[in-house]
Amino acid sequence: MPELGYPACPADAGVASAGIAEGRLRSGPWSQEQRVVEEFSLLRTACGFTFAGHQEWPLAISDVEVHYDAQLAPLWVWKRMTIPGSRREDGSAEYCVYELRTGDVFIKKRDAAGVVTREKLRPGGRMAVPEGVRVGAVVGPGRGLLTAWIRRAKLAIGGKTRELVLDFREAIESLEEATLERGDDLFEPSYGKKVRVYTFFGRETVFADETDAVIGDLAGMRPDALLTTPEPEPLPRYGKPDPGRSLDLPQL
């Protein structure tokens, strides 16, 4: 596995980071999963783009950081999973790093017991990926992360694109070619306006605003500002995420 380090921008790059999308979503009263809260931001940097996301619900807490190039193609992913109610100071944290800069997908994991594993992820099933095709999008915990894929695609109504996608939402990751499709704009009463409709993997649908920032999904996630239901009690954060430093720990 290549050890390329944290993909930080040079200090003398000369371009300040600028926020281009952000959101705070939570499950509405009609959601199948309740007490889900998500916060995310997408920044433009001198080296491309950086996404930061936090999702929490009673069974798990996820922190994610993704670095993209100037065309919003993913280069590097970091994920921390912690457990609400853990008696450990670190929340029984598990870490994953996904290295995409070489074209292949390399995974380094450290579980809660400190055991480190390294893998090279290959496309699933019988799928044959042409030589040289790189990961074009990533899907992880929360909905905000899809903002990068949607903005990269720049789809008109009825348009679709197919990318090699790394899905790291589950404990076992998948790598597959998947489709993102834009449907007709929809007037959604809970927003009081039309929203853009995008379906990925042929079965999951999210809503985006006129800037293509994700603002909810068909399953009931909505912007916090639109909901009148009580907000769930916040869960422990177990320390501020620090992806750059985590790579320097002896176990990693």
C-alpha positions in Angstrom: 0.0 0.0 0.0 1.4 3.4 -0.9 2.1 5.7 2.0 1.4 9.1 0.4 0.5 10.9 3.6 -2.2 13.5 4.3 -3.1 15.4 1.1 -2.6 18.9 2.6 -2.3 21.9 0.3 1.1 23.7 0.3 1.2 26.6 2.8 2.3 29.0 0.0 -0.6 28.0 -2.4 -1.9 31.5 -2.1 -5.6 30.8 -2.3 -7.8 30.9 0.7 -10.4 28.2 1.2 -14.0 29.2 0.4 -17.2 27.4 1.4 -19.4 26.5 -1.6 -22.0 24.2 0.0 -23.0 23.4 3.5 -26.0 21.9 5.3 -27.6 20.6 8.5 -30.1 17.8 7.9 -32.1 15.7 10.2 -34.8 13.1 10.0 -38.4 14.4 9.6 -41.5 13.0 11.4 -42.1 10.7 8.4 -38.6 9.2 8.2 -38.2 5.5 8.7 -35.0 6.1 10.7 -35.4 8.6 13.5 -33.0 10.8 15.5 -30.6 11.1 12.5 -28.6 14.3 12.3 -26.1 15.3 9.7 -23.8 18.3 9.2 -21.6 18.8 6.2 -19.5 21.4 4.3 -17.8 21.4 0.9 -14.8 23.9 0.5 -12.9 25.0 -2.5 -9.2 25.0 -1.8 -6.0 25.8 -3.8 -5.7 22.1 -4.4 -9.3 21.3 -5.4 -12.1 20.6 -2.9 -12.5 19.2 0.6 -15.6 17.7 2.1 -16.2 17.4 5.9 -19.2 15.5 7.3 -20.6 14.4 10.6 -23.6 12.1 11.0 -25.0 10.7 14.2 -27.9 8.5 15.3 -28.4 6.2 18.3 -26.4 3.3 16.8 -23.3 5.0 15.4 -21.4 8.3 14.9 -19.5 8.9 11.6 -17.0 11.6 10.8 -15.7 11.8 7.2 -13.2 13.9 5.3 -12.8 13.6 1.5 -10.2 15.4 -0.7 -11.0 16.0 -4.4 -9.1 17.4 -7.3 -10.2 20.5 -9.3 -12.7 18.4 -11.3 -14.3 16.9 -8.1 -12.8 13.5 -8.6 -12.0 11.9 -5.2 -8.4 11.5 -4.2 -8.4 10.5 -0.5 -11.0 9.6 2.1 -10.8 9.4 5.9 -13.6 7.9 8.1 -13.9 7.6 11.9 -16.7 5.5 13.4 -17.5 5.8 17.1 -20.2 4.2 19.3 -22.7 6.3 21.4 -22.5 5.3 25.0 -19.1 3.8 24.8 -17.2 3.9 28.1 -13.9 4.5 26.4 -12.6 8.0 26.0 -12.2 7.6 22.3 -15.7 6.2 21.8 -14.3 2.8 20.7 -13.1 4.5 17.6 -12.4 2.7 14.3 -10.5 4.4 11.5 -10.4 3.9 7.8 -8.2 5.6 5.1 -9.0 5.1 1.4 -6.1 6.0 -0.8 -7.2 6.7 -4.4 -4.4 8.8 -5.7 -2.6 6.0 -7.5 -5.7 4.9 -9.5 -6.3 1.8 -7.4 -8.2 1.7 -4.1 -6.1 0.9 -1.1 -7.7 0.6 2.4 -6.0 0.9 5.7 -8.1 0.2 8.8 -7.6 0.2 12.5 -10.2 -1.4 14.6 -11.2 -0.5 18.2 -8.6 -3.0 19.5 -5.8 -1.3 17.6 -5.5 -4.1 15.0 -4.4 -2.7 11.6 -5.3 -4.3 8.3 -4.4 -3.3 4.7 -6.4 -4.2 1.6 -6.6 -3.5 -2.1 -10.2 -3.2 -3.1 -11.3 -4.7 -6.4 -14.6 -4.2 -8.3 -17.3 -6.6 -7.1 -18.9 -9.5 -8.8 -18.1 -10.2 -12.4 -17.7 -6.5 -13.4 -14.8 -5.8 -15.7 -13.5 -2.3 -15.4 -11.4 -1.1 -18.3 -7.7 -0.4 -17.6 -7.1 3.1 -16.4 -10.6 3.9 -15.1 -10.4 5.6 -11.8 -12.9 6.2 -9.0 -15.1 9.1 -10.1 -17.4 9.4 -7.0 -17.6 8.2 -3.4 -20.7 7.5 -1.3 -20.5 7.5 2.5 -22.5 8.1 5.6 -25.0 10.9 5.2 -26.5 12.6 2.1 -24.4 15.7 1.9 -21.4 13.8 0.4 -23.5 13.3 -2.8 -23.2 17.0 -3.5 -19.7 16.5 -4.9 -20.9 13.8 -7.3 -23.9 15.8 -8.4 -21.8 18.9 -9.0 -19.2 16.9 -10.9 -21.8 15.4 -13.2 -23.6 18.7 -14.2 -26.7 16.9 -15.4 -29.6 18.4 -17.3 -33.1 17.1 -16.6 -33.2 13.6 -18.0 -29.5 13.3 -18.1 -27.4 10.5 -16.5 -23.8 9.6 -15.9 -22.0 6.4 -15.0 -19.0 6.3 -12.7 -16.8 3.9 -10.9 -18.0 4.5 -7.3 -16.5 3.6 -3.9 -19.3 3.0 -1.4 -18.0 3.0 2.2 -21.2 3.3 4.1 -21.0 -0.3 5.4 -18.3 -2.2 7.3 -17.4 -4.0 4.0 -16.9 -1.5 1.2 -17.9 -2.0 -2.4 -16.5 -0.8 -5.7 -18.8 -0.8 -8.7 -19.9 1.1 -11.7 -23.1 3.0 -10.8 -25.4 5.5 -12.4 -26.5 9.0 -11.3 -29.6 10.2 -13.0 -31.5 13.5 -12.8 -35.3 13.4 -12.9 -37.8 16.1 -13.5 -37.9 18.9 -10.9 -40.5 18.3 -8.3 -42.6 20.6 -6.2 -42.1 19.3 -2.7 -44.6 20.7 -0.1 -42.2 20.4 2.8 -39.9 22.8 1.1 -42.5 25.1 -0.4 -40.7 25.1 -3.8 -39.4 22.9 -6.6 -36.4 20.8 -5.9 -34.0 19.0 -8.1 -34.3 15.2 -8.0 -31.3 12.8 -8.4 -31.4 9.0 -8.2 -28.2 7.0 -7.7 -27.7 3.2 -7.8 -31.1 3.1 -9.5 -32.9 3.1 -6.1 -31.9 5.9 -3.8 -33.2 9.5 -4.3 -32.0 12.8 -3.0 -33.2 16.4 -3.4 -30.9 19.3 -4.2 -31.4 23.0 -4.5 -30.7 25.3 -7.4 -27.0 25.2 -6.7 -26.9 21.4 -6.6 -26.3 21.2 -2.9 -28.1 18.2 -1.3 -31.0 19.4 0.9 -32.7 16.1 1.8 -33.9 12.8 0.4 -37.1 10.9 -0.5 -36.8 8.9 2.8 -37.5 12.0 4.9 -34.2 13.8 5.6 -34.8 17.6 5.6 -33.0 20.8 6.4 -33.1 21.5 10.1 -34.5 25.0 9.5 -37.6 23.6 7.9 -38.5 21.1 10.7 -40.7 22.0 13.7 -40.2 18.6 15.5 -37.9 18.7 18.5 -34.3 18.2 17.8 -32.8 15.0 19.4 -30.3 15.4 22.2 -26.7 15.7 20.8 -24.5 12.6 21.1 -20.9 12.6 22.4 -18.3 13.9 19.8 -15.3 12.0 21.3 -12.9 14.7 20.3 -12.6 16.8 17.3 -11.8 14.9 14.1 -8.1 15.3 13.1 -7.5 13.2 9.9 -4.0 14.6 9.4 -2.8 13.7 12.9 -4.5 10.3 12.9 -2.1 9.1 10.2 0.8 9.8 12.5 -0.4 7.5 15.3 1.9 4.5 15.7 -1.0 2.0 14.9 -1.5 3.6 11.6 
